[in-house]
Structures are given as C-alpha cells and as structure tokens.
C-alpha cells in the first residue's frame, strides 16, 4: 500500500483517460482529487462514488488550478480541444496545458504526468510531411508537441509523458467512428487491410499513469509510446468478428466509398496517414517497464457486444 497520504490531482476524471487513471490510482490505494467544473453532474458524482475527492476548477482558470493543486503529490494532465462553432480551438488546448503546468509549479507539486499522443514531436518526419500532404493535421500535432515541450522545460522534480496510440474504443459501435452504422453496416475506413495500428486500451493508460506516480524516480523523464497491441486491420476485423459472433471484413475503400459508408469526412486524412506513417507506439515498450497491457482480443471479449453488457 502507498505510504504517501497526499492526493493526486487528476484532470479529465469524468472522461476516458482521466477516469481510467482515477480508477487505477484508487485501486492501488492512492488518494485521488478529481478536478471537475461542476460537482453536481452525474459523471462527477460517479467519480466521487469511487472514492475520489472532488475539487471544483477549470483549466481556463489558473487561480482555481493553483488551489486545486495545493498539497498534491502529483498531477495527471490531459486536455482536449474545445470547439468554437465549427472550428477546433487548438490555441485553447495549448493554453489549458500551460495553465495546468504553471499552476502545478506554483503549488510546488513535485510530479507531473501528462498524456499526449503517439508520434507527437516526431510527426514532421512522416513521409509527405515536408511536401504538405498532412497540412490539415499540423495544428493537432503542433499543439500536442507544444505541451510536451512545456512539460520537459518545466522544473518539476519528476515528469513523465505518456503517448497513447489508436484507441480501441474507436471500434465500439456506440462511438460511431469505425462502425458508424453499427455492426451490420460494417467497418468504414480508408485504413488498408494490411495497415498495422498501435492500439491502446484506455485502462492501460490509467495503469501506465499509476505506475509512473507509484515510482517517480524510475519514470522520471520517460516518454512512453504506449500501445496495448499492434495488429493489422485484417487481424482487428477477425478479433471483432470472434467477439461479436458476426462476420466483419477489413475494407479496402476509397475515401468516397468510406464516406458513403458512414466514415466521418474529417477522418479520411488521419486514416490515410496511418497507412503511410503509422504510429511508433508498441506494446513491448510498456511491458519493458513492467506495465501490463490488454490485447485487442481481450478488450473485444470484455466490451463487445455492447447491448449484452448495458
């Protein structure tokens, strides 16, 4: 059991990555202080019911962040860009990341664990980047890399970057992303059958963050390219078929065909980048650090079919 009674301030605790981190920490007996904007929401109350302390704050309000971070042993950091109408506010995401870093420093928090995305910082090395092929993805990666740089440059006694790959949850029919028209509608994507994806189970992000917080010395300066599994789309389709009891095939579609089948129009460019560059995250990196990871087949058996588990 942990001997440090100080809590960990967890941002995004009502979401996927922060929620997984809060659960992993609480399971290990580590006190969690969950940053929420509104403690009266069902999601906030669900986190509190797990045993977390709720603290009201906002990533856009630095004073609230300093108060929330007082006395914390570590901060778990995750940000998602907000929407300004039809525009993604990447500047706002960067500002929130900087606010949290500077607030943690002001509160003298010794450890900072930040989750970003696989390949951020090395994205400009992707084939076609210099020629502008992936220009529409530049704000996304530049923002992620910018926050990473701020973490490295800050004077935390201990810091860790977790860089997750492609979320397994993207294959949930309820997410309507890779299966936008449900299981019967099939997979809709321009990711080729032979393309391998660096897949990550969200619970493994929580395990990685909890491991870093448990051993700050060992994880100081670690930049973990986190994947739980590494499979081709053909292998993914097989695992989905086995779990669902319904035959799914890895499609070989043009962008026009995929959009007609329900793929969001904005997804085409990022899916095509997966075909060309992929992500550097691999499961062996986590295993080398003693972090257990979840195979895609295990995840699929646990989470599919959704109706039977809700």
N, C-alpha and C positions, 0 to 999 in steps of 0.2 A: 504494500500500500504506500502511496506517496506520503512523504513527511512534511512537505511544504503546504501549509494551510491556505496560502494566498490563492485567489482565484485566477482563472484565465479569462480574459475578456475576449469573447467570441463575437465577431461581426457576422452578419448573414445567418444567424442561428435559426431563423424561420425558413431559410432556403435549403438548397440541396447540400452545398459544400459545408457551410457553417453548421447546418443541422447534423450532418454526419460527424463533424468534428466535436460538436457538443455531446453527442451520444457516446462517442469513443472516449472522451475525457471522463464523462460521468461514470461510464462503465469501469474505468480504471480508478475511480475514487477521487478524481481531481475536481475541485470546485469550479463551477462554470458561472461566469457572469455574462449574460446574453444581452447584447445591445439591441434594443428594439425601439422603433419610433412610436409605437402605440401598444402598451402592455395589455390593452383590453381586447385585442383581436384573438380569434380562435387559435391562430398559429402561435402567437406569443404565449398564450395560456398552455398550449400543448407542450411547449419547451419548458415552461415553468413546472408543469406536472411531472416532467422527467427528473426534476431536482435542481434545475438551474435557477440562479438569482436573475431577475430581470432588472435592467437599468435602462432608463429612457435616454435616448440620444439620437443624433442624426449625423451622418458622415459629412453633411454640409455645414455643420455647426461645431466649430473647433472647440469652443468652451465646453459644450456638452461631452465631447470626446475626452477632454482632459479630465473632467470629473469622473467619467466612467472608467478611465484607466487608472485612477489613483489606487495604489495598493495592489495592483495586478502583478502577477509573476511573469505573464506573457500575454501577447496579443495575437489572435488569429485574424488575419486580414484577408478579406475578399470583397471585390467591388464588381458591380455590373453597371454598364452604361444605361442612363435613363433615355427616354425618348422625348424629344422636343417636337411634337407633332409627328411628322413622318421621318424626322431626322434623328439619327443616333447621336447622343451627346457624349462623344469621346473626351472632350475637354473636361466635362463634368466628372467623368470617371477618374481621370488623372488627378483632378483637384481633390476628389474624395480620398484617393490613395495618399496623396501628400498630406492632407489634413490628418489622417489617421497616424501616419508615421511621425509627424511633428508633435501631435498630441501625446503619443506614447513616449516620445523623448522628453517632453515637458513634464510628464508624470513619472519620469525615471523608471519606466518599465524596462527590465533588463533584456527581454527576449521578444523577438518579432518573427512570426511565421506567416509568410504570405503565399497565397495560391494564385498562380498566373495561368499560363497555357503552354503546352509543349511547343518548343521551337521558337518562342518569342526571344528576340535578341540574335538569333541565327537566321531569321526569316529572309533577310536580304541575300542570303547565299542560295536561295532556292532557284533552280533553273527557270529563266524567264523573268526574274525579278528586275534585273537591270534594264531589260527591254520594256518594262511597264506592263507585263502581262497580268500581274496581280495588283495593279494600282488601286483597285477598289478595296482591297484588303489592308492597304497601308495604314489607315487610321487605327484600325483594330490592333494590329501588331505593334505599331509605334507607341500606342498608349500602354499596352501591356509591358513592353520593353522599358518604357519610361518609368513606370512604377518600380519595376525590378531594379533599375539603376538607382533610384532614390533609396531603396532598402539597402543596397550594397554600400552606398555612400554615407548612410546614417551611422551614428556612433553607438549602435546597440552592442551590448556585450556579446549577444548571441543572435544570429539571424539565420533563417532557412528559407529557401524558395522551393515551393512545390509546383511543378509544371505538368498538370494533367493532360492526357491525350483526349481522345474522342469518347464522349460519354456513352456508356452502354444504355443509359436511359433514353437516348435518342431513338432506340428501337422499340420503345413502348408505344403501342397503338394510341394510347391516350395523349401522348405528346404530339401526335400527328405530324411527324417530321419525316422519318424514313418509311413509315407506314401511314401516309397521310389519309388514306381511305380505308383504314383498318386492315386486318389480316386478309380479308377476301380481296381487297384491292391490290395486294402485293407490294413489294418494295419499289419505291420510286426514287431513283437517284441516277446521277451520271458517274458515280463511283463504279469503276470497272470490276468485273468478277474477280480478276486476278490481283487487284489492288489490296494491299495489306493495311489494316487500320490498327493504330495503337489505342486499344480500347481500355477504358478505365471505369471501374465500378465506383460510384460515389462514396460508398462506405470505405473503400480503400484510401480515398483522400483523407477521410477522418482518421483512419488508422495511422497514416503517414504523419499527419499533423500531431496526433497524440504521441507518437514515438519521438518526434523532434522535441516536443515540450517535456517529455519524460527524461530525455538525455540531451540537454542543451549543449554540453561540451562536444559530444560526439557528432551532433548535427550542425554545429556552427559552420557557416559558410557552405553548407551542402546545397546544391541546386539539383533537385531530384526530378529528372524526366520520368514522370510516373505513368506507367501503363500496367494494367492488370493482366492483359492478354494481347497477343499480336496475331491476327488472323486475316485471311483473305475474305473478301465478300462472299465467295463461294462457301467457305467454311462457316462464316457467320450465318448464312442462309440455312445451312444444314443444322446448326445448333438451334436456330429459331424453329425450324420445322419439327425437330425432335421434341422441343418443349411444348409447342402449340398443338402437335398432332395434326398439322395441316402443311401441305407441301408448299414451300416458298423457294423461289429461284432467285439467284443473283442476277439482276437485269443487266443488259448491255444496251443502254439507251442513249440517244442524242439528247441534248438539253431540251429541245422542243418536245420530244416524246416524254421525257421525265416530267416536265411542267404539265403536260396534258394529263399525266397520270397522277398529278397532285403535288409534285415536289414544289416547295415554295420557290418563286423566281429568284429570290436573293441567294438561295443556297447553291445555285449552279457553280458559281466561281470558286467557292470554298471546296466543293466536292471535286472539281476539276484539279484544284491544287493538290488534293490528296492523291490523285492519280499520278501527278508529276513529281511531287516533292515528299509527300507523306509527312510523318511526324517522327522526331527522334526518340520519343519515349518508348521504353521497353520494360517488360516485367522483370527481367533479370537485375535491373538497377535497384528496384525495391527489395527484391529477395536478398541481394548482396548486403543490404542494410538491416536485414532481419525483419522486414515488414511483410507480413503475409498478404497475398493478393488473391483475387477471385477470378477464376476462369470465366469466360463468356458462357460456357455451357452451364456452370454452376449458377451464374446470375440469371440465365434464362429459365432454368428449372425453378428458381426461387420466385421469380417475378411474373412468369407467364404460365397460363393465360391470365390476363388481368381480371376478367369477370369472376373467375372462381376464387379470387383472393380479395375481393372487395365486399 
